[in-house]
Amino acid sequence: MKTNRAFRVERMYVARKAWLTLRPLERPSGRGRTIKSELSFRSKRALAPGMKFTAWVQALKFEKDWLLKVRLALFDARATTVESFVHGSDRTGMGLFDFDVLAAANFMDGKNIPWAPPTFALDADDDEIARHLTTYSRDIDRLWQFAGGYNVEGFRELAKWLLRNRNDVGFVSTDGIGPICTALEYGERDLAMRFLRELEDAWAERRRHEQHFDLVRDIYARVEGDHARLRALMDLPPKG
């Protein structure tokens, strides 16, 4: 099997071309990544001013084959404006959170099956790669249709559904603040309060186990400030 970099680059571009053909309303985002263990690229689509999503298509080396994964990241400037206030720095260009398309589609379909992304050989023919990408593209369309369509309301409903079911959809957030601010912006106060309590408990546990590290103490002091601003924003009493 060919494994040189030029061949990997060629494979990445073949996949990206197939993806953008399947999803003509999306645009390339960045140049893509080609290393021995990963081929990846991103595409993006704006749904309204300040509101968009990006798709991250990844092929990851696994033994002799490659795993194909697709994740979606959601961006909403209104929610990240709240997050910027909490952090005390501009976060408006950052995503709220991202999720795994296959895990979310399986959960939506009520499938109680392990997360098992498709695999392929790097020198698989173009049609095989296109078939896998087509399945992912259809799953993305189905998720948006389930939420109400590619529009502002659909975006908000999809985001709320993902927040409510984050343990089942391959949910990832960089610091836990984004989901809280999103829930607040979208009128899910009870959800925001639950997420905040979980985040505070997780940081308190980390502090107990790692309090002898200066870096952890410094980070925790900043995190405590973020949590205090969230509590003030939500009209909650200071944490005792």
JOMO-V898219 format. One record per residue. N is the residue number from 1. RES is the residue in three letters. SS is DSSP state (H for helix, E for strand, - for the rest). PHI is phi in degrees with one decimal (999 if undefined). D_CENTER is the distance of its C-alpha to the mean C-alpha in Angstrom with 2 decimals. Layout:
N&RES&SS&PHI&D_CENTER ; N&RES&SS&PHI&D_CENTER
This chain:
1&MET&-&999&32.66 ; 2&LYS&-&-71.6&31.90 ; 3&THR&-&-133.8&29.54 ; 4&ASN&-&-69.9&30.43 ; 5&ARG&H&-62.8&28.02 ; 6&ALA&H&-59.6&29.48 ; 7&PHE&H&-68.6&28.81 ; 8&ARG&H&-63.1&25.16 ; 9&VAL&H&-61.1&24.74 ; 10&GLU&H&-61.9&26.55 ; 11&ARG&H&-63.7&24.32 ; 12&MET&H&-62.0&21.15 ; 13&TYR&H&-68.2&22.86 ; 14&VAL&H&-61.3&24.07 ; 15&ALA&H&-65.0&20.63 ; 16&ARG&H&-64.3&19.28 ; 17&LYS&H&-62.2&22.42 ; 18&ALA&H&-63.0&22.06 ; 19&TRP&H&-63.5&18.47 ; 20&LEU&H&-71.2&19.61 ; 21&THR&H&-69.2&22.67 ; 22&LEU&H&-68.0&20.77 ; 23&ARG&-&-126.6&18.63 ; 24&PRO&-&-66.2&21.27 ; 25&LEU&-&-87.6&19.70 ; 26&GLU&-&-98.1&16.87 ; 27&ARG&E&-125.0&17.83 ; 28&PRO&E&-60.3&17.25 ; 29&SER&E&-130.6&15.24 ; 30&GLY&E&82.9&16.88 ; 31&ARG&E&-98.8&19.25 ; 32&GLY&E&93.4&17.35 ; 33&ARG&E&-131.9&17.86 ; 34&THR&E&-136.4&20.76 ; 35&ILE&E&-130.6&21.84 ; 36&LYS&-&-61.5&23.67 ; 37&SER&-&-106.4&20.78 ; 38&GLU&E&-155.7&17.97 ; 39&LEU&E&-122.8&17.94 ; 40&SER&E&-155.8&14.91 ; 41&PHE&E&-157.0&14.40 ; 42&ARG&E&-129.6&12.22 ; 43&SER&E&-134.6&13.26 ; 44&LYS&E&-141.5&12.83 ; 45&ARG&E&-147.1&14.50 ; 46&ALA&E&-89.4&15.87 ; 47&LEU&E&-105.4&16.82 ; 48&ALA&E&-166.5&18.88 ; 49&PRO&-&-54.0&19.80 ; 50&GLY&-&79.8&17.01 ; 51&MET&E&-130.3&14.48 ; 52&LYS&E&-156.3&12.33 ; 53&PHE&E&-137.1&9.27 ; 54&THR&E&-123.0&8.66 ; 55&ALA&E&-106.6&8.74 ; 56&TRP&E&-115.0&8.73 ; 57&VAL&E&-97.5&11.75 ; 58&GLN&E&-126.6&12.98 ; 59&ALA&E&-111.4&16.42 ; 60&LEU&E&-116.2&17.11 ; 61&LYS&E&-64.7&20.75 ; 62&PHE&E&-139.3&21.86 ; 63&GLU&-&54.3&25.63 ; 64&LYS&-&-89.5&27.27 ; 65&ASP&E&-109.4&24.48 ; 66&TRP&E&-125.0&20.94 ; 67&LEU&E&-91.2&17.87 ; 68&LEU&E&-109.6&15.78 ; 69&LYS&E&-124.8&12.03 ; 70&VAL&E&-133.6&9.70 ; 71&ARG&E&-120.2&5.92 ; 72&LEU&E&-113.3&5.07 ; 73&ALA&E&-113.8&3.84 ; 74&LEU&E&-104.7&6.66 ; 75&PHE&E&-126.7&9.61 ; 76&ASP&E&-143.2&12.81 ; 77&ALA&H&-62.1&15.62 ; 78&ARG&H&-66.2&17.51 ; 79&ALA&H&-71.4&15.09 ; 80&THR&H&-75.8&14.51 ; 81&THR&H&-65.8&18.32 ; 82&VAL&H&-63.2&18.65 ; 83&GLU&H&-63.1&16.34 ; 84&SER&H&-62.0&18.56 ; 85&PHE&H&-62.6&21.59 ; 86&VAL&H&-64.3&20.46 ; 87&HIS&H&-78.7&19.75 ; 88&GLY&-&75.6&22.75 ; 89&SER&-&-151.8&21.09 ; 90&ASP&-&-70.3&19.41 ; 91&ARG&-&-120.6&15.63 ; 92&THR&-&-67.9&15.73 ; 93&GLY&-&-91.7&14.23 ; 94&MET&-&-100.3&10.99 ; 95&GLY&-&-75.5&7.65 ; 96&LEU&-&-76.4&7.69 ; 97&PHE&E&-172.7&4.44 ; 98&ASP&E&-135.0&1.01 ; 99&PHE&E&-149.3&3.98 ; 100&ASP&E&-88.5&6.97 ; 101&VAL&H&-62.6&9.29 ; 102&LEU&H&-64.5&12.40 ; 103&ALA&H&-61.5&11.94 ; 104&ALA&H&-66.0&11.26 ; 105&ALA&H&-65.8&14.17 ; 106&ASN&H&-61.8&16.35 ; 107&PHE&H&-64.8&15.97 ; 108&MET&H&-58.7&16.76 ; 109&ASP&-&-82.1&19.74 ; 110&GLY&-&73.1&20.91 ; 111&LYS&-&-87.3&20.92 ; 112&ASN&-&-92.3&21.49 ; 113&ILE&-&-127.5&20.89 ; 114&PRO&-&-63.2&19.29 ; 115&TRP&-&-69.4&16.06 ; 116&ALA&-&-140.6&17.87 ; 117&PRO&-&-66.8&16.38 ; 118&PRO&-&-66.7&19.23 ; 119&THR&E&-121.1&21.28 ; 120&PHE&E&-156.6&23.58 ; 121&ALA&-&-82.2&26.10 ; 122&LEU&-&-60.8&25.44 ; 123&ASP&-&-94.5&28.68 ; 124&ALA&-&-60.4&27.90 ; 125&ASP&-&-69.5&29.23 ; 126&ASP&H&-58.6&27.21 ; 127&ASP&H&-65.1&27.58 ; 128&GLU&H&-65.3&25.93 ; 129&ILE&H&-62.4&22.80 ; 130&ALA&H&-62.0&22.85 ; 131&ARG&H&-63.7&23.19 ; 132&HIS&H&-62.3&20.05 ; 133&LEU&H&-65.1&18.11 ; 134&THR&H&-62.3&19.97 ; 135&THR&H&-61.2&18.87 ; 136&TYR&H&-63.9&15.15 ; 137&SER&H&-61.5&16.00 ; 138&ARG&H&-65.5&18.00 ; 139&ASP&H&-63.3&15.38 ; 140&ILE&H&-61.9&13.10 ; 141&ASP&H&-60.5&16.35 ; 142&ARG&H&-65.7&17.23 ; 143&LEU&H&-63.0&14.15 ; 144&TRP&H&-68.9&14.90 ; 145&GLN&H&-63.8&18.57 ; 146&PHE&H&-57.9&18.14 ; 147&ALA&H&-85.1&16.70 ; 148&GLY&-&125.7&19.47 ; 149&GLY&-&112.0&18.71 ; 150&TYR&-&-82.2&17.17 ; 151&ASN&-&-152.0&18.43 ; 152&VAL&H&-60.7&17.97 ; 153&GLU&H&-65.8&18.85 ; 154&GLY&H&-62.5&16.67 ; 155&PHE&H&-59.2&13.61 ; 156&ARG&H&-65.1&14.76 ; 157&GLU&H&-67.6&15.68 ; 158&LEU&H&-63.9&12.48 ; 159&ALA&H&-59.8&10.66 ; 160&LYS&H&-66.4&13.63 ; 161&TRP&H&-62.2&13.68 ; 162&LEU&H&-64.6&10.21 ; 163&LEU&H&-62.1&11.39 ; 164&ARG&H&-66.8&14.67 ; 165&ASN&-&-120.2&13.55 ; 166&ARG&H&-64.8&10.74 ; 167&ASN&H&-76.0&13.01 ; 168&ASP&H&-117.9&13.15 ; 169&VAL&-&-123.6&9.85 ; 170&GLY&-&63.5&8.25 ; 171&PHE&-&-74.3&6.40 ; 172&VAL&E&-136.0&5.52 ; 173&SER&-&-132.2&6.98 ; 174&THR&-&-65.5&9.29 ; 175&ASP&-&-138.3&12.35 ; 176&GLY&-&85.1&12.22 ; 177&ILE&H&-76.4&13.78 ; 178&GLY&H&-54.5&11.05 ; 179&PRO&H&-61.4&10.97 ; 180&ILE&H&-65.9&14.76 ; 181&CYS&H&-65.5&15.30 ; 182&THR&H&-63.9&13.35 ; 183&ALA&H&-59.7&15.51 ; 184&LEU&H&-62.8&18.52 ; 185&GLU&H&-62.3&18.11 ; 186&TYR&-&-98.5&17.82 ; 187&GLY&-&79.3&20.83 ; 188&GLU&-&-103.8&19.45 ; 189&ARG&H&-62.1&21.58 ; 190&ASP&H&-60.7&22.19 ; 191&LEU&H&-65.3&18.54 ; 192&ALA&H&-61.4&18.14 ; 193&MET&H&-65.2&21.27 ; 194&ARG&H&-65.2&20.18 ; 195&PHE&H&-62.2&16.94 ; 196&LEU&H&-64.4&19.22 ; 197&ARG&H&-60.2&21.79 ; 198&GLU&H&-63.4&19.47 ; 199&LEU&H&-67.5&18.19 ; 200&GLU&H&-61.8&21.82 ; 201&ASP&H&-65.0&23.04 ; 202&ALA&H&-64.0&20.61 ; 203&TRP&H&-70.4&21.72 ; 204&ALA&H&-63.5&25.31 ; 205&GLU&H&-65.0&25.25 ; 206&ARG&H&-62.5&23.95 ; 207&ARG&H&-63.7&26.67 ; 208&ARG&H&-62.9&29.31 ; 209&HIS&H&-85.3&28.59 ; 210&GLU&H&-126.3&28.12 ; 211&GLN&-&-65.9&30.31 ; 212&HIS&-&-79.7&32.66 ; 213&PHE&-&-91.4&30.19 ; 214&ASP&H&-58.8&30.74 ; 215&LEU&H&-61.0&27.23 ; 216&VAL&H&-64.4&25.80 ; 217&ARG&H&-62.4&28.38 ; 218&ASP&H&-66.1&27.48 ; 219&ILE&H&-64.4&23.75 ; 220&TYR&H&-63.3&24.56 ; 221&ALA&H&-61.3&26.90 ; 222&ARG&H&-68.1&24.22 ; 223&VAL&H&-62.9&21.81 ; 224&GLU&H&-57.5&24.78 ; 225&GLY&H&-63.4&25.28 ; 226&ASP&H&-60.4&21.74 ; 227&HIS&H&-66.9&22.32 ; 228&ALA&H&-65.1&25.78 ; 229&ARG&H&-67.1&24.62 ; 230&LEU&H&-62.5&22.19 ; 231&ARG&H&-62.3&25.19 ; 232&ALA&H&-65.0&27.40 ; 233&LEU&H&-62.5&25.05 ; 234&MET&-&-96.0&25.04 ; 235&ASP&-&57.5&28.83 ; 236&LEU&-&-102.7&28.58 ; 237&PRO&-&-67.3&31.23 ; 238&PRO&-&-56.7&30.56 ; 239&LYS&-&-70.3&29.54 ; 240&GLY&-&-77.8&32.78
